[in-house]
Amino acid sequence: MPKSSTPTYFDAIGNLLELNGIIDKHILLSCSDLAGNITYITQAYLDFTGYAREDVVGKNHSIFKHPNIDQEQIATLWKTIKADKTYVGELQNKNKAGITHWIKVTIEPLFNAEGKKIGYCAVREDISDRKSLEAWSKTDVVTELYNRRYFNEIFESVFLHAKEKQATIGFLLFDIDYFDAYNLFYTYQRGDVLLFKIANMLRDIPCDKKNYLFRLGGGEFGILIEDITEAELEAYVKNLQRLIAELKIEHATSKISEYVTVSIGATSVSLKNGRYTLHDIYNIADQNLFLAKQSGRNALKLSTHLTKSSELAEIDITTQLPTRVILNADLAALQEDAMLILLFINDFSHYHEHYGNDFIDNLLVQKAKILRQFFAHESITIYRLNVNEFAILVKDKVKFDFYFSILIHSVLTSRVCCDLETKENVNIAISYTAGVAYGKDQILRKANHALQNAFLSTKNYAVFEESQIQNNLKIDKIKNLNTYQKALENDNIIPYFQPLVDAKTEQIVKYEALARIIDNKGNIVPPYLFLDVAREDKTFENFTRQLLQKIFLIASKNDIKVSINLTYQNIISEELVAYIKNRLEKYGGAKITFEIIESEEILDYKLVNRFISEVKSYGCKIAIDDFGSGYSNFTNLIKLDIDYIKIDGSIIEKLHLDNNVETMARSLIRFAKETGIKTIAEFVSSKEIAQKVKELEIDLLQGYYFGEPLPPEGYSLSV
């Protein structure tokens, strides 16, 4: 066992600390020699880590180190304390059982009576709960990857670090092909399962570079990799494509495969010359993703290094046309409506592969020349956006119809390139596909949308209009709104009830009241088909009143407790709050729990607290619903006088499948117990989930395993 250079001094420290029982029992403290070998440790730190004293004394502090710890941080730590300075930082460690925890550590050098440095003393604070809650704010709840909010933060940090080192960044975006159609066909729950499977697959891709994984929204993911070459990035992406193919996830509504596929746009960027910004990197990957989709999906588009690309220069070298940089500036400066045409050269990759670079350069020069002839007007600018795409911006409204006619009857019908020599010495036909949009707001996005619609149609052009899916959604929305309004008029708003059971006894302790409506055919309409349109309608407060009246009446006729959902919009309505207080005056509040839906809509927590105080004066309880669903303004929520936290179902469903989710849930449950708040698990749909939440000592359980939502008579309740 290694010994300190001055063991009597460390013994003295140990004796002093042992005399002070409070420190030994409650402070996470250790001392080490100059090499980091432990010479003294408090019982509190032993209890915290699960080790016995003989397990650690004489061993190096690295015994606590987490395998994923940031090595640069450790290097900074040692550099600081070796310079006789105090180090303060947050470290990820593990206990004897291998469970991860976070500590805030303060390390200072130790000196003997002669002023000679003989070791170090470290005091720690357990910050695991705070780090878990921080992780929620950075993490996508479905995939457990970083979310878009954290993406913006980490992207900037990695970019600045790489710029300082003049290093290379690899960045790729990929999108699940036809993901919206997948959700509509298989349900959004199955869509979440798909996202989770792909996220797990991403974690398993071997990569010896530091990388960050993000879900950016919908079916779109981002991957940021430090210090990776173009060849290494290409190998990484091809591995990704292979692993997704091996998942063999059925996709019946895909237009290109019977299984789920992805389109990928990637770039490897050297920051050595310092010419490019963070936004440049994102834009190139985004453009490559767009090209991958245009080429038929299930494809990869990987750019060259930016030093070889004219993408971000102001003038394209080959055609001498302004580039996307100028187009973006021109669009930002628009004061009035304009017409934007995007022209995509069809079969470009085939020509490039078959005839080579010189032919392609000549083709582009000739096409640029022809476009200048067709669109020769002072109000018009022609741009080259990327390898096979041009843009034409027309600012004179008077000329819109004329140049649209030129596009349809001249540009799109002028196909033969007679001046170009091919190795077969034959003329070839070059065709365009066009997307057209009008306006000044988001006109480029609209033109891109039109171009994609043209690819999916039999026409060689399309003008921006709302897609058929959007039209169908509008039709469905109108139909659902009509159903809702008729139900409201005919008093066909009804409450359903779902039981909440005690986790220990599995006996029903209360019911949650859930809204349903009856349509004109007598069918029960589930809430996801009408609640969103109802909330947008001016009659929503009448809907809430009708539902509340029926819930209060049923609760008064039965010996049951009932939970009622309220939104922030309900709480800020003086009229509705007055109605609630009127009902409480009549029926009392001892049976009622109000579940406030936790979301970023909550702007005024003082107002929410006032509502809570008012209804609690009638004996009501308060729960926070959907906690952990993605927003979780924890700092403000803990200021509220709440009785229950209902953990979001997306977390509960994955407790028995994912250790990270379980760790997050444990932190929340531990905090709730320490503050006297009871916990509720929703979406308990199986025996396995029920067993897991019981192990976590959650207080109340709700879900199909214990009972589905039913009308009052389904649970023998009097109406």
HUURGI-V810789 format. One record per residue. N is the residue number from 1. PSI is psi in whole degrees, -180 to 180 (* if undefined). Layout:
<<N;PSI> <N;PSI>>
This chain:
<<1;127> <2;145> <3;151> <4;155> <5;-23> <6;74> <7;-32> <8;-33> <9;-44> <10;-36> <11;-39> <12;-42> <13;-46> <14;-43> <15;-41> <16;-45> <17;-37> <18;-32> <19;-34> <20;91> <21;-30> <22;-46> <23;-46> <24;-33> <25;-27> <26;-12> <27;130> <28;91> <29;144> <30;157> <31;153> <32;166> <33;-173> <34;-21> <35;-1> <36;10> <37;134> <38;127> <39;-23> <40;144> <41;137> <42;158> <43;-34> <44;-41> <45;-35> <46;-45> <47;-39> <48;-38> <49;-15> <50;4> <51;156> <52;159> <53;-41> <54;-17> <55;-27> <56;-31> <57;127> <58;-14> <59;161> <60;151> <61;-17> <62;-9> <63;-25> <64;-7> <65;136> <66;142> <67;-24> <68;13> <69;148> <70;112> <71;-31> <72;-36> <73;-41> <74;-39> <75;-42> <76;-40> <77;-52> <78;-37> <79;-39> <80;-51> <81;-28> <82;-22> <83;13> <84;32> <85;162> <86;131> <87;131> <88;126> <89;173> <90;126> <91;146> <92;119> <93;-180> <94;152> <95;-173> <96;-32> <97;-3> <98;6> <99;134> <100;141> <101;164> <102;140> <103;148> <104;122> <105;140> <106;121> <107;129> <108;150> <109;151> <110;138> <111;146> <112;-175> <113;-26> <114;2> <115;11> <116;133> <117;129> <118;-5> <119;-157> <120;152> <121;134> <122;131> <123;136> <124;157> <125;131> <126;115> <127;26> <128;-42> <129;-46> <130;-42> <131;-35> <132;-42> <133;-36> <134;-40> <135;-37> <136;-40> <137;-18> <138;-9> <139;138> <140;126> <141;-27> <142;-48> <143;-17> <144;14> <145;171> <146;148> <147;179> <148;-36> <149;-46> <150;-26> <151;-47> <152;-38> <153;-48> <154;-33> <155;-45> <156;-42> <157;-46> <158;-40> <159;-47> <160;-38> <161;-44> <162;-37> <163;-41> <164;-38> <165;-4> <166;46> <167;-169> <168;143> <169;135> <170;132> <171;134> <172;146> <173;138> <174;150> <175;135> <176;124> <177;130> <178;44> <179;-39> <180;-43> <181;-37> <182;-46> <183;-44> <184;-37> <185;-44> <186;-6> <187;155> <188;-28> <189;-44> <190;-34> <191;-40> <192;-39> <193;-41> <194;-47> <195;-42> <196;-40> <197;-42> <198;-38> <199;-44> <200;-38> <201;-40> <202;-38> <203;-26> <204;-6> <205;121> <206;134> <207;120> <208;8> <209;156> <210;127> <211;159> <212;134> <213;134> <214;145> <215;119> <216;-8> <217;147> <218;-128> <219;21> <220;133> <221;155> <222;145> <223;126> <224;126> <225;128> <226;143> <227;51> <228;136> <229;168> <230;-41> <231;-42> <232;-39> <233;-42> <234;-41> <235;-41> <236;-47> <237;-40> <238;-34> <239;-42> <240;-47> <241;-43> <242;-44> <243;-37> <244;-41> <245;-37> <246;-20> <247;-33> <248;54> <249;122> <250;138> <251;87> <252;-23> <253;4> <254;144> <255;-1> <256;-14> <257;157> <258;-9> <259;166> <260;134> <261;169> <262;152> <263;139> <264;134> <265;129> <266;158> <267;148> <268;119> <269;123> <270;128> <271;19> <272;-40> <273;-8> <274;18> <275;-21> <276;152> <277;170> <278;-42> <279;-33> <280;-44> <281;-47> <282;-44> <283;-38> <284;-44> <285;-40> <286;-42> <287;-39> <288;-37> <289;-43> <290;-44> <291;-36> <292;-38> <293;-41> <294;-30> <295;2> <296;1> <297;177> <298;45> <299;163> <300;132> <301;113> <302;120> <303;165> <304;176> <305;148> <306;-25> <307;-17> <308;1> <309;143> <310;10> <311;-44> <312;5> <313;161> <314;-29> <315;128> <316;130> <317;-42> <318;-51> <319;-14> <320;24> <321;153> <322;154> <323;-171> <324;-33> <325;-47> <326;-40> <327;-46> <328;-41> <329;-42> <330;-40> <331;-38> <332;-27> <333;-1> <334;132> <335;-25> <336;170> <337;144> <338;170> <339;130> <340;127> <341;128> <342;129> <343;122> <344;123> <345;118> <346;151> <347;29> <348;-44> <349;-34> <350;-46> <351;-41> <352;-46> <353;-36> <354;-37> <355;-15> <356;175> <357;-42> <358;-43> <359;-45> <360;-45> <361;-44> <362;-39> <363;-47> <364;-41> <365;-45> <366;-43> <367;-40> <368;-40> <369;-44> <370;-41> <371;-39> <372;-36> <373;-42> <374;-39> <375;60> <376;88> <377;147> <378;-21> <379;2> <380;137> <381;135> <382;138> <383;151> <384;118> <385;-40> <386;-163> <387;-38> <388;33> <389;132> <390;159> <391;145> <392;120> <393;120> <394;119> <395;-18> <396;111> <397;-33> <398;-27> <399;-1> <400;-54> <401;-39> <402;-48> <403;-23> <404;-40> <405;-41> <406;-43> <407;-50> <408;-44> <409;-11> <410;-60> <411;-49> <412;-12> <413;-9> <414;99> <415;-31> <416;131> <417;90> <418;-25> <419;-5> <420;132> <421;133> <422;166> <423;-20> <424;-2> <425;42> <426;155> <427;148> <428;155> <429;124> <430;127> <431;159> <432;157> <433;138> <434;146> <435;133> <436;138> <437;155> <438;153> <439;-164> <440;-18> <441;124> <442;35> <443;-33> <444;-43> <445;-41> <446;-41> <447;-40> <448;-41> <449;-44> <450;-40> <451;-43> <452;-39> <453;-37> <454;-41> <455;-35> <456;-13> <457;-179> <458;-3> <459;162> <460;9> <461;162> <462;147> <463;138> <464;129> <465;165> <466;140> <467;164> <468;-35> <469;-44> <470;-40> <471;-42> <472;-40> <473;-39> <474;-43> <475;-45> <476;-39> <477;-43> <478;-43> <479;-44> <480;-38> <481;-40> <482;-43> <483;-44> <484;-47> <485;-39> <486;-39> <487;-38> <488;-44> <489;-36> <490;14> <491;40> <492;27> <493;123> <494;150> <495;138> <496;163> <497;138> <498;132> <499;149> <500;130> <501;154> <502;131> <503;-29> <504;-42> <505;-17> <506;23> <507;143> <508;128> <509;-21> <510;175> <511;147> <512;130> <513;129> <514;140> <515;138> <516;159> <517;157> <518;126> <519;-179> <520;-9> <521;4> <522;7> <523;146> <524;126> <525;122> <526;158> <527;-32> <528;-16> <529;-11> <530;-20> <531;-41> <532;-46> <533;-32> <534;-41> <535;-28> <536;-14> <537;148> <538;-14> <539;5> <540;-35> <541;-36> <542;-39> <543;-48> <544;-41> <545;-45> <546;-42> <547;-45> <548;-43> <549;-43> <550;-37> <551;-47> <552;-41> <553;-45> <554;-41> <555;-36> <556;-26> <557;-7> <558;151> <559;69> <560;158> <561;146> <562;137> <563;137> <564;130> <565;136> <566;142> <567;168> <568;-37> <569;-36> <570;-43> <571;-33> <572;-2> <573;111> <574;-38> <575;-44> <576;-40> <577;-40> <578;-39> <579;-43> <580;-45> <581;-35> <582;-43> <583;-37> <584;-37> <585;-40> <586;-45> <587;-15> <588;165> <589;2> <590;-25> <591;-5> <592;133> <593;127> <594;123> <595;112> <596;122> <597;120> <598;120> <599;170> <600;0> <601;-23> <602;113> <603;-32> <604;95> <605;-24> <606;-41> <607;-41> <608;-42> <609;-36> <610;-43> <611;-44> <612;-45> <613;-40> <614;-46> <615;-26> <616;-24> <617;-17> <618;2> <619;7> <620;157> <621;161> <622;133> <623;150> <624;120> <625;155> <626;32> <627;133> <628;8> <629;-3> <630;-26> <631;-66> <632;71> <633;78> <634;-41> <635;-42> <636;-37> <637;-37> <638;-13> <639;-16> <640;150> <641;82> <642;155> <643;-29> <644;148> <645;123> <646;113> <647;132> <648;142> <649;-30> <650;-24> <651;-47> <652;-40> <653;-24> <654;6> <655;-42> <656;2> <657;-23> <658;123> <659;-34> <660;-41> <661;-41> <662;-41> <663;-43> <664;-44> <665;-41> <666;-41> <667;-44> <668;-43> <669;-41> <670;-43> <671;-45> <672;-44> <673;-40> <674;-25> <675;8> <676;19> <677;131> <678;154> <679;147> <680;134> <681;123> <682;170> <683;33> <684;98> <685;-2> <686;167> <687;-38> <688;-44> <689;-41> <690;-43> <691;-40> <692;-46> <693;-29> <694;-41> <695;-33> <696;-1> <697;38> <698;144> <699;-47> <700;146> <701;142> <702;137> <703;175> <704;-22> <705;-30> <706;-12> <707;135> <708;163> <709;128> <710;159> <711;164> <712;-42> <713;-22> <714;-24> <715;26> <716;39> <717;137> <718;142> <719;*>>
